[in-house]
Amino acid sequence: MSTQVTDTTWQSEVQDGLTLMDFWAPWCGPCRMLGPVLEEIEEEMDNKVKIVKLNIDDNQATASQFGIMSIPTMVLFKDGKPVEKLTGYHPKDVLVDYLETKLA
């Protein structure tokens, strides 16, 4: 299961390697569709990519810091630095292909 992060804990979770942070909210339908997809990806990619989730309702400072205007939005971090932002629901195969290009 993906790690839940908060305004105070997310930075320590994205420090090493490749981390995908999912900005979501419980009331967001596409977010609820994306959650299980991300969990499958994390399991299948065997710790090559870490996936963390941040509930924007409870952690508005971080969402504001990254300019999150719509959800779901995912921010890819490499060794603690934000690299790219993906907005909206994406199918599993698209996300896996995307992440594999970032690992290369």
Backbone as a printed PyTorch tensor [residue, N CA C, xyz], in Angstrom:
tensor([[[  0.8390,  -1.2020,   0.0000],
         [  0.0000,   0.0000,   0.0000],
         [  0.8730,   1.2520,   0.0000]],

        [[  0.4500,   2.2270,  -0.7540],
         [  1.2110,   3.4680,  -0.8600],
         [  1.2920,   4.1760,   0.4860]],

        [[  2.4070,   4.8260,   0.7110],
         [  2.6350,   5.5740,   1.9410],
         [  1.8470,   6.8760,   1.9070]],

        [[  1.1160,   7.1590,   2.9820],
         [  0.4130,   8.4350,   3.1080],
         [  1.3950,   9.4540,   3.6830]],

        [[  1.4800,  10.6360,   3.0650],
         [  2.3710,  11.6770,   3.5680],
         [  1.5600,  12.9300,   3.9020]],

        [[  2.1970,  13.8240,   4.6590],
         [  1.5460,  15.0630,   5.0860],
         [  2.4640,  16.2470,   4.7660]],

        [[  1.9730,  17.4450,   5.0840],
         [  2.7870,  18.6480,   4.8980],
         [  4.1310,  18.5240,   5.6130]],

        [[  4.1520,  17.8370,   6.7380],
         [  5.3850,  17.7500,   7.5310],
         [  6.2480,  16.5250,   7.2160]],

        [[  5.6950,  15.5000,   6.5680],
         [  6.4840,  14.2780,   6.3510],
         [  6.9120,  14.0330,   4.9110]],

        [[  6.3090,  14.6920,   3.9290],
         [  6.5680,  14.3310,   2.5350],
         [  8.0240,  14.4960,   2.1350]],

        [[  8.7000,  15.5300,   2.6410],
         [ 10.0790,  15.7800,   2.1990],
         [ 11.0140,  14.6240,   2.5230]],

        [[ 10.8480,  14.0260,   3.6900],
         [ 11.7280,  12.9090,   4.0460],
         [ 11.4350,  11.6780,   3.1950]],

        [[ 10.2240,  11.5810,   2.6690],
         [  9.8400,  10.4130,   1.8650],
         [ 10.3260,  10.4860,   0.4170]],

        [[ 10.6570,  11.6700,  -0.0780],
         [ 11.0500,  11.8050,  -1.4850],
         [ 12.5530,  12.0250,  -1.6680]],

        [[ 13.3280,  11.8930,  -0.5970],
         [ 14.7580,  12.2150,  -0.6430],
         [ 15.5950,  11.3190,  -1.5410]],

        [[ 15.2890,  10.0250,  -1.5750],
         [ 16.1620,   9.0780,  -2.2670],
         [ 15.4820,   8.4420,  -3.4680]],

        [[ 16.1900,   8.4410,  -4.5930],
         [ 15.7000,   7.7370,  -5.7670],
         [ 14.5120,   8.4170,  -6.4180]],

        [[ 13.7060,   7.6000,  -7.0880],
         [ 12.5470,   8.0670,  -7.8390],
         [ 11.2880,   7.8890,  -6.9900]],

        [[ 10.5590,   8.9780,  -6.7750],
         [  9.3220,   8.9360,  -5.9930],
         [  8.2300,   9.6660,  -6.7570]],

        [[  7.0670,   9.0420,  -6.8390],
         [  5.9020,   9.6550,  -7.4650],
         [  4.9310,  10.0390,  -6.3490]],

        [[  4.6670,  11.3370,  -6.2130],
         [  3.7380,  11.7970,  -5.1820],
         [  2.3890,  12.0890,  -5.8350]],

        [[  1.3660,  11.4040,  -5.3510],
         [  0.0070,  11.5170,  -5.8610],
         [ -0.7690,  12.4940,  -4.9860]],

        [[ -1.1730,  13.6150,  -5.5620],
         [ -2.0300,  14.5860,  -4.8690],
         [ -3.4670,  14.1850,  -5.1510]],

        [[ -4.2300,  13.9110,  -4.1020],
         [ -5.5750,  13.3680,  -4.2690],
         [ -6.4930,  13.8790,  -3.1560]],

        [[ -7.7740,  13.5120,  -3.2620],
         [ -8.7590,  13.7850,  -2.2090],
         [ -9.8040,  12.6750,  -2.2550]],

        [[-10.3920,  12.3430,  -1.0910],
         [-11.3650,  11.2430,  -1.0350],
         [-12.6060,  11.4670,  -1.8970]],

        [[-12.9880,  12.7170,  -2.1560],
         [-14.1990,  13.0270,  -2.9190],
         [-13.9650,  13.0160,  -4.4270]],

        [[-12.7280,  12.8060,  -4.8600],
         [-12.3610,  12.8830,  -6.2790],
         [-12.4740,  11.5110,  -6.9360]],

        [[-13.4310,  11.3470,  -7.8520],
         [-13.6420,  10.0730,  -8.5340],
         [-12.4230,   9.5610,  -9.2830]],

        [[-11.8160,  10.3930, -10.1670],
         [-10.6210,   9.9250, -10.8750],
         [ -9.4770,   9.5540,  -9.9170]],

        [[ -9.3910,  10.2600,  -8.7770],
         [ -8.3510,   9.9320,  -7.7770],
         [ -8.5830,   8.5250,  -7.2390]],

        [[ -9.8340,   8.1940,  -6.9710],
         [-10.1570,   6.8610,  -6.4360],
         [ -9.8910,   5.7820,  -7.4760]],

        [[-10.0380,   6.1180,  -8.7680],
         [ -9.7150,   5.1600,  -9.8300],
         [ -8.2010,   4.9680,  -9.9350]],

        [[ -7.4460,   6.0410,  -9.7360],
         [ -5.9980,   6.0060,  -9.8990],
         [ -5.3020,   5.2780,  -8.7490]],

        [[ -5.8590,   5.3590,  -7.5440],
         [ -5.2200,   4.7660,  -6.3630],
         [ -4.8100,   3.3120,  -6.5360]],

        [[ -5.7390,   2.4260,  -6.9040],
         [ -5.3740,   1.0120,  -7.0750],
         [ -4.3570,   0.7940,  -8.1940]],

        [[ -4.4150,   1.6170,  -9.2410],
         [ -3.4590,   1.5110, -10.3410],
         [ -2.0450,   1.8030,  -9.8190]],

        [[ -1.9200,   2.8620,  -9.0290],
         [ -0.6090,   3.2230,  -8.4800],
         [ -0.0890,   2.1440,  -7.5340]],

        [[ -0.9780,   1.5490,  -6.7600],
         [ -0.5490,   0.4830,  -5.8470],
         [ -0.0260,  -0.7160,  -6.6240]],

        [[ -0.7050,  -1.0790,  -7.7190],
         [ -0.2330,  -2.1900,  -8.5620],
         [  1.1310,  -1.8720,  -9.1530]],

        [[  1.2860,  -0.6470,  -9.6310],
         [  2.5590,  -0.2460, -10.2400],
         [  3.6870,  -0.3310,  -9.2180]],

        [[  3.4300,   0.1800,  -8.0140],
         [  4.4740,   0.1660,  -6.9820],
         [  4.8930,  -1.2690,  -6.6680]],

        [[  3.9190,  -2.1580,  -6.5810],
         [  4.2010,  -3.5560,  -6.2880],
         [  4.9890,  -4.2040,  -7.4270]],

        [[  4.5540,  -3.9670,  -8.6530],
         [  5.1720,  -4.6140,  -9.8100],
         [  6.5520,  -4.0550, -10.1420]],

        [[  6.7920,  -2.7870,  -9.8200],
         [  8.0890,  -2.2040, -10.1600],
         [  9.1280,  -2.4970,  -9.0810]],

        [[  8.7330,  -3.3010,  -8.0920],
         [  9.6670,  -3.8850,  -7.1360],
         [ 10.6370,  -2.8670,  -6.5210]],

        [[ 10.0850,  -1.8360,  -5.9280],
         [ 10.8760,  -0.8340,  -5.2110],
         [ 11.8030,   0.0110,  -6.0810]],

        [[ 11.6240,  -0.0160,  -7.3920],
         [ 12.4110,   0.8850,  -8.2460],
         [ 11.8400,   2.2980,  -8.1580]],

        [[ 10.5310,   2.3600,  -7.9210],
         [  9.8320,   3.6390,  -7.7790],
         [  9.0030,   3.5790,  -6.5130]],

        [[  9.1230,   4.6170,  -5.7020],
         [  8.3070,   4.7140,  -4.4900],
         [  7.1000,   5.5860,  -4.8250]],

        [[  5.9400,   5.2030,  -4.3110],
         [  4.7380,   6.0030,  -4.5420],
         [  4.1870,   6.4490,  -3.1910]],

        [[  3.9550,   7.7550,  -3.0740],
         [  3.3850,   8.3070,  -1.8520],
         [  2.1430,   9.1060,  -2.2300]],

        [[  1.2120,   9.2090,  -1.2740],
         [ -0.0490,   9.9010,  -1.5150],
         [ -0.2090,  11.0390,  -0.5160]],

        [[ -0.6650,  12.1970,  -1.0220],
         [ -0.8980,  13.3440,  -0.1680],
         [ -2.3350,  13.8240,  -0.3620]],

        [[ -3.1150,  13.7670,   0.7030],
         [ -4.5060,  14.2200,   0.6790],
         [ -4.5050,  15.7530,   0.7130]],

        [[ -4.9550,  16.3730,  -0.3850],
         [ -4.8690,  17.8340,  -0.4750],
         [ -5.8260,  18.5470,   0.4810]],

        [[ -6.8910,  17.8860,   0.8910],
         [ -7.8150,  18.5130,   1.8450],
         [ -7.1370,  18.7190,   3.1970]],

        [[ -6.2950,  17.7720,   3.5800],
         [ -5.6440,  17.8200,   4.8880],
         [ -4.2700,  18.4850,   4.8480]],

        [[ -3.7370,  18.6890,   3.6550],
         [ -2.3600,  19.1840,   3.5090],
         [ -2.2860,  20.2620,   2.4330]],

        [[ -2.9820,  21.3630,   2.6740],
         [ -3.1170,  22.4010,   1.6550],
         [ -1.8210,  23.1610,   1.3940]],

        [[ -0.9280,  23.2340,   2.3780],
         [  0.3250,  23.9810,   2.1790],
         [  1.1710,  23.3470,   1.0820]],

        [[  1.2810,  22.0270,   1.1020],
         [  2.0930,  21.3370,   0.0910],
         [  1.4330,  21.4290,  -1.2790]],

        [[  0.1210,  21.2510,  -1.3310],
         [ -0.5970,  21.3630,  -2.6080],
         [ -0.3930,  22.7580,  -3.1960]],

        [[ -0.4420,  23.7680,  -2.3670],
         [ -0.2400,  25.1500,  -2.8100],
         [  1.2050,  25.3600,  -3.2710]],

        [[  2.1560,  24.8030,  -2.5400],
         [  3.5720,  24.9340,  -2.8780],
         [  3.8630,  24.4160,  -4.2920]],

        [[  3.1800,  23.3460,  -4.6910],
         [  3.4130,  22.7610,  -6.0060],
         [  2.4010,  23.2360,  -7.0550]],

        [[  1.5630,  24.2070,  -6.6960],
         [  0.6250,  24.7790,  -7.6570],
         [ -0.3960,  23.7840,  -8.1690]],

        [[ -0.8640,  22.9150,  -7.2920],
         [ -1.8410,  21.9070,  -7.6910],
         [ -3.1950,  22.5860,  -7.8690]],

        [[ -3.6670,  22.6150,  -9.1120],
         [ -4.9310,  23.2820,  -9.4240],
         [ -6.0560,  22.2860,  -9.6640]],

        [[ -5.7020,  21.0720, -10.0680],
         [ -6.7130,  20.0400, -10.2810],
         [ -6.1150,  18.7060,  -9.8590]],

        [[ -6.9960,  17.7840,  -9.5100],
         [ -6.5250,  16.4680,  -9.0880],
         [ -7.2550,  15.3960,  -9.8840]],

        [[ -6.6760,  14.2220, -10.0410],
         [ -5.3730,  13.8460,  -9.5000],
         [ -4.2300,  14.5100, -10.2720]],

        [[ -3.2100,  14.8840,  -9.5220],
         [ -1.9470,  15.3480, -10.0990],
         [ -0.8400,  14.5670,  -9.4160]],

        [[  0.1360,  14.1460, -10.2100],
         [  1.2830,  13.4280,  -9.6700],
         [  2.5310,  14.2390,  -9.9640]],

        [[  3.4110,  14.3310,  -8.9710],
         [  4.6900,  15.0070,  -9.1590],
         [  5.7730,  13.9540,  -8.9920]],

        [[  6.6570,  13.8820,  -9.9880],
         [  7.7600,  12.9340,  -9.9490],
         [  8.9790,  13.6240,  -9.3490]],

        [[  9.5540,  12.9950,  -8.3270],
         [ 10.7550,  13.5050,  -7.6720],
         [ 11.9230,  12.5780,  -7.9580]],

        [[ 13.0920,  13.1610,  -8.1720],
         [ 14.3240,  12.3800,  -8.2640],
         [ 15.2690,  12.9300,  -7.2020]],

        [[ 15.5990,  12.0830,  -6.2420],
         [ 16.4840,  12.4640,  -5.1320],
         [ 16.0640,  13.7820,  -4.4730]],

        [[ 14.7610,  13.8930,  -4.2050],
         [ 14.2360,  15.0340,  -3.4590],
         [ 13.8680,  16.2470,  -4.2910]],

        [[ 14.1750,  16.2390,  -5.5810],
         [ 13.8850,  17.3930,  -6.4280],
         [ 12.7200,  17.0810,  -7.3730]],

        [[ 11.7310,  17.9890,  -7.4640],
         [ 10.6220,  17.7520,  -8.3980],
         [ 11.1210,  17.8130,  -9.8390]],

        [[ 10.7340,  16.8220, -10.6380],
         [ 11.1980,  16.7150, -12.0140],
         [ 10.0860,  17.0620, -12.9970]],

        [[  8.9090,  16.4460, -12.8020],
         [  7.8030,  16.6340, -13.7350],
         [  6.4740,  16.4870, -13.0190]],

        [[  5.4420,  17.0420, -13.6620],
         [  4.0850,  16.9640, -13.1160],
         [  3.1760,  16.3180, -14.1540]],

        [[  2.3630,  15.3700, -13.7120],
         [  1.3580,  14.7280, -14.5690],
         [ -0.0050,  15.0210, -13.9740]],

        [[ -0.9410,  15.4690, -14.7890],
         [ -2.2750,  15.7800, -14.2850],
         [ -3.2960,  14.8610, -14.9190]],

        [[ -4.2650,  14.4270, -14.1090],
         [ -5.3600,  13.6080, -14.6080],
         [ -5.0980,  12.1190, -14.4520]],

        [[ -6.1300,  11.3560, -14.7680],
         [ -6.0360,   9.8950, -14.7040],
         [ -5.2760,   9.3910, -15.9280]],

        [[ -4.3610,   8.4680, -15.7070],
         [ -3.6430,   7.8080, -16.8070],
         [ -3.7490,   6.3070, -16.6000]],

        [[ -3.9440,   5.5430, -17.6870],
         [ -4.0040,   4.0800, -17.5510],
         [ -2.6620,   3.5220, -17.0770]],

        [[ -2.7300,   2.3430, -16.5050],
         [ -1.5550,   1.7050, -15.9230],
         [ -0.4050,   1.5780, -16.9210]],

        [[ -0.6770,   1.1020, -18.1400],
         [  0.4150,   0.8880, -19.1000],
         [  1.1130,   2.1940, -19.4530]],

        [[  0.3660,   3.2840, -19.5270],
         [  0.9570,   4.5900, -19.8280],
         [  1.8760,   5.0240, -18.6870]],

        [[  1.4250,   4.8530, -17.4530],
         [  2.2390,   5.2440, -16.3010],
         [  3.4900,   4.3770, -16.1760]],

        [[  3.3610,   3.0740, -16.4060],
         [  4.5140,   2.1730, -16.3250],
         [  5.5540,   2.5740, -17.3780]],

        [[  5.1040,   2.8090, -18.6120],
         [  6.0310,   3.2350, -19.6700],
         [  6.7310,   4.5420, -19.2940]],

        [[  5.9640,   5.4790, -18.7740],
         [  6.5140,   6.7710, -18.3580],
         [  7.5940,   6.5850, -17.2850]],

        [[  7.2650,   5.8120, -16.2560],
         [  8.2180,   5.6110, -15.1620],
         [  9.4720,   4.8580, -15.6180]],

        [[  9.2930,   3.8960, -16.5010],
         [ 10.4560,   3.1480, -16.9920],
         [ 11.4110,   4.0400, -17.7800]],

        [[ 10.8690,   5.0290, -18.5040],
         [ 11.7720,   5.9480, -19.2240],
         [ 12.5420,   6.8200, -18.2310]],

        [[ 11.9580,   7.0800, -17.0740],
         [ 12.6330,   7.9200, -16.0650],
         [ 13.6910,   7.1180, -15.3020]],

        [[ 13.5590,   5.8190, -15.2890],
         [ 14.5400,   4.9590, -14.6120],
         [ 15.7740,   4.7340, -15.4780]],

        [[ 15.6070,   4.8840, -16.7710],
         [ 16.7150,   4.5750, -17.7030],
         [ 17.8520,   5.5610, -17.5590]]])
